Amino acid sequence: MANENNIGGNIKKRRTKQGLLQEDFARKSGVKYTTLTKIESNVIKKPSVLLMAKIAKVLGVSIEELIK
């Protein structure tokens, strides 16, 4: 079972490692900026598979890697 508390942190860690600001990442992924900030701050703890797929694609990782 996914540790939902780590999803936002994993996304933020990988995004910052690639040097992407939230605004740039939101634009590249097609995820709304406000939604991205809510995911990264764990306001949204269980993002949809569609959102996760968009985020994972831009980060170059699988969804599974983001939910570990």
N, C-alpha and C positions, 0 to 999 in steps of 0.2 A: 504494500500500500504506500502511496506517495506521502512524503512528509510535506504537507501543504505549506508549512511555515518556511520552507526553504526555497520555494519556487520563485518568489519575488527577489530574494537575495541572490539566488543563482543567476537570474536574468540580469540584475544590476551589476553583479561582479563580472559577468562575461561582456556586457555592453561597455562598461568602463575600461575593461582590459583592451578592447578594440578601439578605445578612444572616441566612442560615440556619445554625444550629448543626447539627452532624452528627446529633444525636439528632432534632431537628425534621425535618431533611431525610429521614432514614431513615423516620420515621413517615409523612410525606407521600407518599413514593415507594413505600412498601411493600417497600423493600430493607432487609434486616437491618442493624442498626447495625454489627455486626462485619464484615459483607461490605463495607459502604461504606468503613469505615476501611481495609480491606485494599486496596480499589481505589484510594483516594486516596493511599495510601503505596506503591503499585506492588508490593504483595505479589501481588495478582491483576493480571496485566498484560493479560490478554485476557478481559474480562468478557463474558458471554453477550449475545446480541442482546436477549433478554428483559430482562435487567438494564439494559442500555443504553437500551432503549425506556422503561422506567419512570423512569430518571434524567432522560433528555432531556425527557420530558413535563412533569415538575415544574419543570425549568429553563426550559421554554418554547423549547427549541432542537431542532434535528434531531440524530440520531445522528451524521451526517456532521460537524457542527460540533464535536462532542466528540472526534472522532478525528483532527482536523487537527493 
